[in-house]
Amino acid sequence: METLTRTLEEQRKEFASRKFLATPIAGIIAWLITGIAGMTLSPILTVWTLFIATGSIAYLGIVISKFTGEDFLDKTKPKNEFDTLFFLTVGQAVLVYSIAIPFFLIDYTSLPMTVGILTGLMWIPFSWMIKHWVGIFHSVVRTALVLALWYILPEYRFVAIPFVIILVYIVTIFILMNRKKTMPV
């Protein structure tokens, strides 16, 4: 019933005032594991590592959120419709594996590109939710860099692409941590 007493705009302001660090930190960890696997493991083990690590980002984010003070599963907070929308964008990111898998079956080296780009698309609606450009920055820069590296460094796709995604996450975290200074919520 708490949701009914607050307008969507009030819920958006509350949602936008959060840190949003847990998910990018989880992304850094998952892509770091993938990049290290690309440097040290056989192609088949690297592929499995990429699937498992990137597929675990949401779950890892839930655990990390307890340490960042975000606690995604805190049942004592009032219900916020933007939490629901955010989790739906996470679900959307998981569903894009249905695009990545068929291409992977034709060319396994397509996997870092397809997963790297497609799972990064959830940042676009995130920008709308918080009324800040950080999500658009994340998606556009991530897409451009991943695509460029896929063409420029074909022998290092499982290393270069994960590490450039990590770089984009680091910049994104910096922007998120400093956004209140530049944009009132």
Contact map, one row per residue, 1 for C-alpha under 8 A:
11111000000000000000000000000000000000000000000000000000000000000000000000000000000000000000000000000000000000000000000000000000000000000000000000000000000000000000000000000000000000000
11111100000000000000000000000000000000000000000000000000000000000000000000000110000000000000000000000000000000000000000000000000000000000000000000000000000000000000000000000000000000000
11111110000000000000000000000000000000000000000000000000000000000000000000000111100000000000000000000000000000000000000000000000000000000000000000000000000000000000000000000000000000000
11111110000000000000000000000000000000000000000000000000000000000000000000000000000000000000000000000000000000000000000000000000000000000000000000000000000000000000000000000000000000000
11111110000000000000000000000000000000000000000000000000000000000000000000000000000000000000000000000000000000000000000000000000000000000000000000000000000000000000000000000000000000000
01111111011000000000000000000000000000000000000000000000000000000000000000000000000000000000000000000000000000000000000000000000000000000000000000000000000000000000000000000000000000000
00111111111000000000000000000000000000000000000000000000000000000000000000000000000000000000000000000000000000000000000000000000000000000000000000000000000000000000000000000000000000000
00000111111100000000000000000000000000000000000000000000000000000000000000000000100000000000000000000000000000000000000000000000000000000000000000000000000000000000000000000000000000000
00000011111110000000000000000000000000000000000000000000000000000000000000000000000000000000000000000000000000000000000000000000000000000000000000000000000000000000000000000000000000000
00000111111111000000000000000000000000000000000000000000000000000000000000000000000000000000000000000000000000000000000000000000000000000000000000000000000000000000000000000000000000000
00000111111111100000000000000000000000000000000000000000000000000000000000000001110000000000000000000000000000000000000000000000000000000000000000000000000000000000000000000000000000000
00000001111111110000000000000000000000000000000000000000000000000000000000000000010000000000000000000000000000000000000000000000110000000000000000000000000000000000000000000000000000000
00000000111111111000000000000000000000000000000000000000000000000000000000000000000000000000000000000000000000000000000000000000010000000000000000000000000000000000000000000000000000001
00000000011111111100000000000000000000000000000000000000000000000000000000000000000000000000000000000000000000000000000000000000000000000000000000000000000000000000000000000000000000000
00000000001111111100000000000000000000000000000000000000000000000000000000000001011000000000000000000000000000000000000000000000110000000000000000000000000000000000000000000000000000000
00000000000111111100000000000000000000000000000000000000000000000000000000000000000000000000000000000000000000000000000000000000111000000000000000000000000000000000000000000000000000001
00000000000011111110000000000000000000000000000000000000000000000000000000000000000000000000000000000000000000000000000000000000000000000000000000000000000000000000000000000000000000001
00000000000001111111000000000000000000000000000000000000000000000000010000000000000000000000000000000000000000000000000000000000000000000000000000000000000000000000000000000000000000000
00000000000000001111100000000000000000000000000000000000000000000000010000000000000000000000000000000000000000000000000000000000000000000000000000000000000000000000000000000001100000000
00000000000000000111111100000000000000000000000000000000000000000000010000000000000000000000000000000000000000000000000000000000000000000000000000000000000000000000000000000001000000000
00000000000000000011111110000000000000000000000000000000000000001001000000000000000000000000000000000000000000000000000000000000000000000000000000000000000000000000000000001001000000000
00000000000000000001111111000000000000000000000000000000000011011001010000000000000000000000000000000000000000000000000000000000000000000000000000000000000000000000000000000000000000000
00000000000000000001111111100000000000000000000000000000110111011000000000000000000000000000000000000000000000000000000000000000000000000000000000000000000000000000000000000000000000000
00000000000000000001111111110000000000000000000000000000000010000000000000000000000000000000000000000000000000000000000000000000000000000000000000000000000000000000000011011000000000000
00000000000000000000111111111000000000000000000000000000000010010000000000000000000000000000000000000000000000000000000000000000000000000000000000000000000000000000000010000000000000000
00000000000000000000011111111100000000000000000000000000110110010000000000000000000000000000000000000000000000000000000000000000000000000000000000000000000000000000000000000000000000000
00000000000000000000001111111110000000000000000000000100100000000000000000000000000000000000000000000000000000000000000000000000000000000000000000000000000000000000010010000000000000000
00000000000000000000000111111111000000000000000000000000000000000000000000000000000000000000000000000000000000000000000000000000000000000000000000000000000000000000110011000000000000000
00000000000000000000000011111111100000000000000000000000000000000000000000000000000000000000000000000000000000000000000000000000000000000000000000000000000000000000000000000000000000000
00000000000000000000000001111111110000000000000001001101100000000000000000000000000000000000000000000000000000000000000000000000000000000000000000000000000000000000000000000000000000000
00000000000000000000000000111111111000000000000001001100000000000000000000000000000000000000000000000000000000000000000000000000000000000000000000000000000000000110110000000000000000000
00000000000000000000000000011111111100000000000000000000000000000000000000000000000000000000000000000000000000000000000000000000000000000000000000000000000000000110010000000000000000000
00000000000000000000000000001111111110000000000010001000000000000000000000000000000000000000000000000000000000000000000000000000000000000000000000000000000000000000000000000000000000000
00000000000000000000000000000111111111000000010011001000000000000000000000000000000000000000000000000000000000000000000000000000000000000000000000000000000001100100000000000000000000000
00000000000000000000000000000011111111100000000000000000000000000000000000000000000000000000000000000000000000000000000000000000000000000000000000000000000001111110000000000000000000000
00000000000000000000000000000001111111110000000000000000000000000000000000000000000000000000000000000000000000000000000000000000000000000000000000000000000000100000000000000000000000000
00000000000000000000000000000000111111111000110010000000000000000000000000000000000000000000000000000000000000000000000000000000000000000000000000000000000000000000000000000000000000000
00000000000000000000000000000000011111111110010000000000000000000000000000000000000000000000000000000000000000000000000000000000000000000000000000000000000001100000000000000000000000000
00000000000000000000000000000000001111111000000000000000000000000000000000000000000000000000000000000000000000000000000000000000000000000000000000000000000001100000000000000000000000000
00000000000000000000000000000000000111111100000000000000000000000000000000000000000000000000000000000000000000000000000000000000000000000000000000000000000000000000000000000000000000000
00000000000000000000000000000000000011111110110000000000000000000000000000000000000000000000000000000000000000000000000000000000000000000000000000000000000000000000000000000000000000000
00000000000000000000000000000000000001011111110000000000000000000000000000000000000000000000000000000000000000000000000000000000000000000000000000000000000000000000000000000000000000000
00000000000000000000000000000000000001001111111000000000000000000000000000000000000000000000000000000000000000000000000000000000000000000000000000000000000000000000000000000000000000000
00000000000000000000000000000000000000000111111100000000000000000000000000000000000000000000000000000000000000000000000000000000000000000000000000000000000000000000000000000000000000000
00000000000000000000000000000000000010001111111110000000000000000000000000000000000000000000000000000000000000000000000000000000000000000000000000000000000000000000000000000000000000000
00000000000000000000000000000000010011001111111111000000000000000000000000000000000000000000000000000000000000000000000000000000000000000000000000000000000001000000000000000000000000000
00000000000000000000000000000000000000000011111111100000000000000000000000000000000000000000000000000000000100100000000000000000000000000000000000000000000000000000000000000000000000000
00000000000000000000000000000000000000000001111111110000000000000000000000000000000000000000000000000000000000000000000000000000000000000000000000000000000000000000000000000000000000000
00000000000000000000000000000000110010000000111111111000000000000000000000000000000000000000000000000000000000000000000000000000000000000000000000000000000000000000000000000000000000000
00000000000000000000000000000110010000000000011111111110000000000000000000000000000000000000000000000000000000010000000000000000000000000000000000000000000000000000000000000000000000000
00000000000000000000000000000000000000000000001111111110000000000000000000000000000000000000000000000000000000000000000000000000000000000000000000000000000000000000000000000000000000000
00000000000000000000000000000000000000000000000111111111000000000000000000000000000000000000000000000000000000000000000000000000000000000000000000000000000000000000000000000000000000000
00000000000000000000000000000110110000000000000011111111100000000000000000000000000000000000000000000000000000000000000000000000000000000000000000000000000000000000000000000000000000000
00000000000000000000000000100110000000000000000001111111100000000000000000000000000000000000000000000000000000000000000000000000000000000000000000000000000000000000000000000000000000000
00000000000000000000000000000000000000000000000001111111110000000000000000000000000000000000010000000000000000000000000000000000000000000000000000000000000000000000000000000000000000000
00000000000000000000000000000100000000000000000000011111111100000000000000000000000000000000000000000000000000000000000000000000000000000000000000000000000000000000000000000000000000000
00000000000000000000001001100100000000000000000000001111111110000000000000000000000000000000000000000000000000000000000000000000000000000000000000000000000000000000000000000000000000000
00000000000000000000001001000000000000000000000000000011111111000000000000000000000000000100000000000000000000000000000000000000000000000000000000000000000000000000000000000000000000000
00000000000000000000000000000000000000000000000000000001111111100000000000000000000000000000000000000000000000000000000000000000000000000000000000000000000000000000000000000000000000000
00000000000000000000001001000000000000000000000000000001111111110000000000000000000000000000000000000000000000000000000000000000000000000000000000000000000000000000000000000000000000000
00000000000000000000011111000000000000000000000000000000111111111000000000000000000000000000000000000000000000000000000000000000000000000000000000000000000000000000000000000000000000000
00000000000000000000011000000000000000000000000000000000011111111100001110000000000000000000000000000000000000000000000000000000000000000000000000000000000000000000000000000000000000000
00000000000000000000000000000000000000000000000000000000001111111110001000000000000000000000000000000000000000000000000000000000000000000000000000000000000000000000000000000000000000000
00000000000000000000011011000000000000000000000000000000000111111111000000000000000000000000000000000000000000000000000000000000000000000000000000000000000000000000000000000000000000000
00000000000000000000111000000000000000000000000000000000000011111111111100000000000000000000000000000000000000000000000000000000000000000000000000000000000000000000000000000000000000000
00000000000000000000000000000000000000000000000000000000000001111111111100000000000000000000000000000000000000000000000000000000000000000000000000000000000000000000000000000000000000000
00000000000000000000000000000000000000000000000000000000000000111111111000000000000000000000000000000000000000000000000000000000000000000000000000000000000000000000000000000000000000000
00000000000000000000110000000000000000000000000000000000000000011111111000000000000000000000000000000000000000000000000000000000000000000000000000000000000000000000000000000000000000000
00000000000000000000000000000000000000000000000000000000000000001111111000000000000000000000000000000000000000000000000000000000000000000000000000000000000000000000000000000000000000000
00000000000000000111010000000000000000000000000000000000000000001111111100000000000000000000000000000000000000000000000000000000000000000000000000000000000000000000000000000000000000000
00000000000000000000000000000000000000000000000000000000000001101111111111000000000000000000000000000000000000000000000000000000000000000000000000000000000000000000000000000000000000000
00000000000000000000000000000000000000000000000000000000000001001100011111000000000000000000000000000000000000000000000000000000000000000000000000000000000000000000000000000000000000000
00000000000000000000000000000000000000000000000000000000000001000000001111100000000000000000000000000000000000000000000000000000000000000000000000000000000000000000000000000000000000000
00000000000000000000000000000000000000000000000000000000000000000000001111111000000000000000000000000000000000000000000000000000000000000000000000000000000000000000000000000000000000000
00000000000000000000000000000000000000000000000000000000000000000000000011111100000000000000000000000000000000000000000000000000000000000000000000000000000000000000000000000000000000000
00000000000000000000000000000000000000000000000000000000000000000000000001111100000000000000000000000000000000000000000000000000000000000000000000000000000000000000000000000000000000000
00000000000000000000000000000000000000000000000000000000000000000000000001111110000000000000000000000000000000000000000000000000000000000000000000000000000000000000000000000000000000000
01100000000000000000000000000000000000000000000000000000000000000000000000111111000000000000000000000000000000000000000000000000000000000000000000000000000000000000000000000000000000000
01100000000000000000000000000000000000000000000000000000000000000000000000001111101000000000000000000000000000000000000000000000000000000000000000000000000000000000000000000000000000000
00100000001000100000000000000000000000000000000000000000000000000000000000000111111100000000000000000000000000000000000000000000000000000000000000000000000000000000000000000000000000000
00100001001000000000000000000000000000000000000000000000000000000000000000000011111110000000000000000000000000000000000000000000000000000000000000000000000000000000000000000000000000000
00000000001100100000000000000000000000000000000000000000000000000000000000000001111111000000000000000000000000000000000000000000100000000000000000000000000000000000000000000000000000000
00000000000000100000000000000000000000000000000000000000000000000000000000000011111111100000000000000000000000000000000000000000000000000000000000000000000000000000000000000000000000000
00000000000000000000000000000000000000000000000000000000000000000000000000000001111111110000000000000000000000000000000000000000000000000000000000000000000000000000000000000000000000000
00000000000000000000000000000000000000000000000000000000000000000000000000000000111111111000000000000000000000000000000000000000000000000000000000000000000000000000000000000000000000000
00000000000000000000000000000000000000000000000000000000000000000000000000000000011111111100000000000000000000000000000000000100000000000000000000000000000000000000000000000000000000000
00000000000000000000000000000000000000000000000000000000000000000000000000000000001111111110000000000000000000000000000000000000000000000000000000000000000000000000000000000000000000000
00000000000000000000000000000000000000000000000000000000000000000000000000000000000111111111000000000000000000000000000000000000000000000000000000000000000000000000000000000000000000000
00000000000000000000000000000000000000000000000000000000000000000000000000000000000011111111100000000000000000000000000001001000000000000000000000000000000000000000000000000000000000000
00000000000000000000000000000000000000000000000000000000010000000000000000000000000001111111110000000000000000000000000001000000000000000000000000000000000000000000000000000000000000000
00000000000000000000000000000000000000000000000000000000000000000000000000000000000000111111111000000000000000000000000000000000000000000000000000000000000000000000000000000000000000000
00000000000000000000000000000000000000000000000000000000000000000000000000000000000000011111111100000000000000000000000001000000000000000000000000000000000000000000000000000000000000000
00000000000000000000000000000000000000000000000000000000000000000000000000000000000000001111111110000000000000000000011111000000000000000000000000000000000000000000000000000000000000000
00000000000000000000000000000000000000000000000000000010000000000000000000000000000000000111111110000000000000000000001000000000000000000000000000000000000000000000000000000000000000000
00000000000000000000000000000000000000000000000000000000000000000000000000000000000000000011111111000000000000000000000000000000000000000000000000000000000000000000000000000000000000000
00000000000000000000000000000000000000000000000000000000000000000000000000000000000000000001111111110000000000000010011000000000000000000000000000000000000000000000000000000000000000000
00000000000000000000000000000000000000000000000000000000000000000000000000000000000000000000111111111000000000000010000000000000000000000000000000000000000000000000000000000000000000000
00000000000000000000000000000000000000000000000000000000000000000000000000000000000000000000001111111100000000000000000000000000000000000000000000000000000000000000000000000000000000000
00000000000000000000000000000000000000000000000000000000000000000000000000000000000000000000000111111110000000000100000000000000000000000000000000000000000000000000000000000000000000000
00000000000000000000000000000000000000000000000000000000000000000000000000000000000000000000000111111111000001100110000000000000000000000000000000000000000000000000000000000000000000000
00000000000000000000000000000000000000000000000000000000000000000000000000000000000000000000000011111111100000100000000000000000000000000000000000000000000000000000000000000000000000000
00000000000000000000000000000000000000000000000000000000000000000000000000000000000000000000000001111111110000000000000000000000000000000000000000000000000000000000000000000000000000000
00000000000000000000000000000000000000000000000000000000000000000000000000000000000000000000000000111111111101100000000000000000000000000000000000000000000000000000000000000000000000000
00000000000000000000000000000000000000000000000000000000000000000000000000000000000000000000000000011111111111100000000000000000000000000000000000000000000000000000000000000000000000000
00000000000000000000000000000000000000000000000000000000000000000000000000000000000000000000000000001111111100000000000000000000000000000000000000000000000000000000000000000000000000000
00000000000000000000000000000000000000000000000000000000000000000000000000000000000000000000000000000111111100000000000000000000000000000000000000000000000000000000000000000000000000000
00000000000000000000000000000000000000000000000000000000000000000000000000000000000000000000000000000011111111100000000000000000000000000000000000000000000000000000000000000000000000000
00000000000000000000000000000000000000000000001000000000000000000000000000000000000000000000000000000011111111100000000000000000000000000000000000000000000000000000000000000000000000000
00000000000000000000000000000000000000000000000000000000000000000000000000000000000000000000000000000001001111111000000000000000000000000000000000000000000011000000000000000000000000000
00000000000000000000000000000000000000000000000000000000000000000000000000000000000000000000000000010011001111111100000000000000000000000000000000000000000000000000000000000000000000000
00000000000000000000000000000000000000000000001000000000000000000000000000000000000000000000000000011011001111111111000000000000000000000000000000000000000000000000000000000000000000000
00000000000000000000000000000000000000000000000001000000000000000000000000000000000000000000000000000000000011111111000000000000000000000000000000000000000011001100000000000000000000000
00000000000000000000000000000000000000000000000000000000000000000000000000000000000000000000000000000000000011111111100000000000000000000000000001100100000010001000000000000000000000000
00000000000000000000000000000000000000000000000000000000000000000000000000000000000000000000000000110000000001111111110000000000000000000000000000000000000000000000000000000000000000000
00000000000000000000000000000000000000000000000000000000000000000000000000000000000000000000000110010000000000111111111000000000000000000000000000000000000000000000000000000000000000000
00000000000000000000000000000000000000000000000000000000000000000000000000000000000000000000000000000000000000111111111100000000000000000000011001000000000000001100100000000000000000000
00000000000000000000000000000000000000000000000000000000000000000000000000000000000000000000000000000000000000001111111110000000000000000010011001100000000000000000000000000000000000000
00000000000000000000000000000000000000000000000000000000000000000000000000000000000000000000100100000000000000000111111110000000000000000000000000000000000000000000000000000000000000000
00000000000000000000000000000000000000000000000000000000000000000000000000000000000000000000110100000000000000000011111111000000000000000000000000000000000000000000000000000000000000000
00000000000000000000000000000000000000000000000000000000000000000000000000000000000000000000100000000000000000000001111111100000000000000110011000000000000000000000000000000000000000000
00000000000000000000000000000000000000000000000000000000000000000000000000000000000000000000100000000000000000000000111111110000000000000010000000000000000000000000000000000000000000000
00000000000000000000000000000000000000000000000000000000000000000000000000000000000000001101100000000000000000000000001111111100000000000010000000000000000000000000000000000000000000000
00000000000000000000000000000000000000000000000000000000000000000000000000000000000000000000000000000000000000000000000111111110000000110110000000000000000000000000000000000000000000000
00000000000000000000000000000000000000000000000000000000000000000000000000000000000000000000000000000000000000000000000011111111000000110010000000000000000000000000000000000000000000000
00000000000000000000000000000000000000000000000000000000000000000000000000000000000000001000000000000000000000000000000001111111100000100000000000000000000000000000000000000000000000000
00000000000000000000000000000000000000000000000000000000000000000000000000000000000001000000000000000000000000000000000001111111110000100000000000000000000000000000000000000000000000000
00000000000000000000000000000000000000000000000000000000000000000000000000000000000000000000000000000000000000000000000000111111111111110000000000000000000000000000000000000000000000000
00000000000000000000000000000000000000000000000000000000000000000000000000000000000000000000000000000000000000000000000000011111111100000000000000000000000000000000000000000000000000000
00000000000100110000000000000000000000000000000000000000000000000000000000000000010000000000000000000000000000000000000000001111111000000000000000000000000000000000000000000000000000000
00000000000110110000000000000000000000000000000000000000000000000000000000000000000000000000000000000000000000000000000000000111111100000000000000000000000000000000000000000000000000000
00000000000000010000000000000000000000000000000000000000000000000000000000000000000000000000000000000000000000000000000000000011111110000000000000000000000000000000000000000000000000000
00000000000000000000000000000000000000000000000000000000000000000000000000000000000000000000000000000000000000000000000000000011011111100000000000000000000000000000000000000000000000100
00000000000000000000000000000000000000000000000000000000000000000000000000000000000000000000000000000000000000000000000000000010001111111000000000000000000000000000000000000000000000000
00000000000000000000000000000000000000000000000000000000000000000000000000000000000000000000000000000000000000000000000000000010000111111100000000000000000000000000000000010011000000000
00000000000000000000000000000000000000000000000000000000000000000000000000000000000000000000000000000000000000000000000000111110000111111110000000000000000000000000000000000000000000000
00000000000000000000000000000000000000000000000000000000000000000000000000000000000000000000000000000000000000000000000000110010000011111111000000000000000000000000000000000000000000000
00000000000000000000000000000000000000000000000000000000000000000000000000000000000000000000000000000000000000000000000000000000000011111111100000000000000000000000000000000000000000000
00000000000000000000000000000000000000000000000000000000000000000000000000000000000000000000000000000000000000000000000100100000000001111111110000000000000000000000000110010000000000000
00000000000000000000000000000000000000000000000000000000000000000000000000000000000000000000000000000000000000000000100111110000000000111111111000000000000000000000000000000000000000000
00000000000000000000000000000000000000000000000000000000000000000000000000000000000000000000000000000000000000000000000000000000000000011111111100000000000000000000000000000000000000000
00000000000000000000000000000000000000000000000000000000000000000000000000000000000000000000000000000000000000000000000000000000000000001111111110000000000000000000000100000000000000000
00000000000000000000000000000000000000000000000000000000000000000000000000000000000000000000000000000000000000000001100100000000000000000111111111000000000000000001100100000000000000000
00000000000000000000000000000000000000000000000000000000000000000000000000000000000000000000000000000000000000000001100100000000000000000011111111100000000000000000000000000000000000000
00000000000000000000000000000000000000000000000000000000000000000000000000000000000000000000000000000000000000000000000000000000000000000001111111110000000000000000000000000000000000000
00000000000000000000000000000000000000000000000000000000000000000000000000000000000000000000000000000000000000000000000000000000000000000000111111111000000000001001000000000000000000000
00000000000000000000000000000000000000000000000000000000000000000000000000000000000000000000000000000000000000001001100000000000000000000000011111111100000000001001100000000000000000000
00000000000000000000000000000000000000000000000000000000000000000000000000000000000000000000000000000000000000001000100000000000000000000000001111111110000000000000000000000000000000000
00000000000000000000000000000000000000000000000000000000000000000000000000000000000000000000000000000000000000000000000000000000000000000000000111111111000000000000000000000000000000000
00000000000000000000000000000000000000000000000000000000000000000000000000000000000000000000000000000000000000000000000000000000000000000000000011111111110010011000000000000000000000000
00000000000000000000000000000000000000000000000000000000000000000000000000000000000000000000000000000000000000001000000000000000000000000000000001111111110010001000000000000000000000000
00000000000000000000000000000000000000000000000000000000000000000000000000000000000000000000000000000000000000000000000000000000000000000000000000111111110000000000000000000000000000000
00000000000000000000000000000000000000000000000000000000000000000000000000000000000000000000000000000000000000000000000000000000000000000000000000011111110000000000000000000000000000000
00000000000000000000000000000000000000000000000000000000000000000000000000000000000000000000000000000000000000000000000000000000000000000000000000001111111110010000000000000000000000000
00000000000000000000000000000000000000000000000000000000000000000000000000000000000000000000000000000000000000000000000000000000000000000000000000001111111110000000000000000000000000000
00000000000000000000000000000000000000000000000000000000000000000000000000000000000000000000000000000000000000000000000000000000000000000000000000000000111110000000000000000000000000000
00000000000000000000000000000000000000000000000000000000000000000000000000000000000000000000000000000000000000000000000000000000000000000000000000000000111111111000000000000000000000000
00000000000000000000000000000000000000000000000000000000000000000000000000000000000000000000000000000000000010011000000000000000000000000000000000001100111111111000000000000000000000000
00000000000000000000000000000000011001100000010000000000000000000000000000000000000000000000000000000000000010010000000000000000000000000000000000000000000111111100000000000000000000000
00000000000000000000000000000000011101100000000000000000000000000000000000000000000000000000000000000000000000000000000000000000000000000000000000000000000111111110000000000000000000000
00000000000000000000000000000000001000000000000000000000000000000000000000000000000000000000000000000000000000000000000000000000000000000000000000001000100111111111000000000000000000000
00000000000000000000000000000000001000000000000000000000000000000000000000000000000000000000000000000000000000011001000000000000000000000000000011001100000111111111100000000000000000000
00000000000000000000000000000011011000000000000000000000000000000000000000000000000000000000000000000000000000010001000000000000000000000000000000000000000001111111110000000000000000000
00000000000000000000000000000011001000000000000000000000000000000000000000000000000000000000000000000000000000000000000000000000000000000000000000000000000000111111111000000000000000000
00000000000000000000000000000000000000000000000000000000000000000000000000000000000000000000000000000000000000000000000000000000000000000000010011000000000000011111111100000000000000000
00000000000000000000000000010010000000000000000000000000000000000000000000000000000000000000000000000000000000000001000000000000000000000000010001000000000000001111111110000000000000000
00000000000000000000000000110011000000000000000000000000000000000000000000000000000000000000000000000000000000000000000000000000000000000000000000000000000000000111111111000000000000000
00000000000000000000000000000000000000000000000000000000000000000000000000000000000000000000000000000000000000000000000000000000000000000000000000000000000000000011111111100000000000000
00000000000000000000000000000000000000000000000000000000000000000000000000000000000000000000000000000000000000000000000000000000000000000100110000000000000000000001111111110000000000000
00000000000000000000000110110000000000000000000000000000000000000000000000000000000000000000000000000000000000000000000000000000000000000100000000000000000000000000111111111000000000000
00000000000000000000000100010000000000000000000000000000000000000000000000000000000000000000000000000000000000000000000000000000000000000000000000000000000000000000011111111100000000000
00000000000000000000000000000000000000000000000000000000000000000000000000000000000000000000000000000000000000000000000000000000000000000000000000000000000000000000001111111110000000000
00000000000000000000000100000000000000000000000000000000000000000000000000000000000000000000000000000000000000000000000000000000000001000100000000000000000000000000000111111111000000000
00000000000000000000100100000000000000000000000000000000000000000000000000000000000000000000000000000000000000000000000000000000000000000000000000000000000000000000000011111111100000000
00000000000000000000000000000000000000000000000000000000000000000000000000000000000000000000000000000000000000000000000000000000000000000000000000000000000000000000000001111111110000000
00000000000000000000000000000000000000000000000000000000000000000000000000000000000000000000000000000000000000000000000000000000000001000000000000000000000000000000000000111111111000000
00000000000000000011100000000000000000000000000000000000000000000000000000000000000000000000000000000000000000000000000000000000000001000000000000000000000000000000000000011111111100000
00000000000000000010000000000000000000000000000000000000000000000000000000000000000000000000000000000000000000000000000000000000000000000000000000000000000000000000000000001111111100000
00000000000000000000000000000000000000000000000000000000000000000000000000000000000000000000000000000000000000000000000000000000000000000000000000000000000000000000000000000111111111000
00000000000000000000000000000000000000000000000000000000000000000000000000000000000000000000000000000000000000000000000000000000000000000000000000000000000000000000000000000011111111100
00000000000000000000000000000000000000000000000000000000000000000000000000000000000000000000000000000000000000000000000000000000000000000000000000000000000000000000000000000001111111111
00000000000000000000000000000000000000000000000000000000000000000000000000000000000000000000000000000000000000000000000000000000000000000000000000000000000000000000000000000000011111110
00000000000000000000000000000000000000000000000000000000000000000000000000000000000000000000000000000000000000000000000000000000000000000000000000000000000000000000000000000000011111110
00000000000000000000000000000000000000000000000000000000000000000000000000000000000000000000000000000000000000000000000000000000000100000000000000000000000000000000000000000000001111111
00000000000000000000000000000000000000000000000000000000000000000000000000000000000000000000000000000000000000000000000000000000000000000000000000000000000000000000000000000000000111111
00000000000010011000000000000000000000000000000000000000000000000000000000000000000000000000000000000000000000000000000000000000000000000000000000000000000000000000000000000000000100111
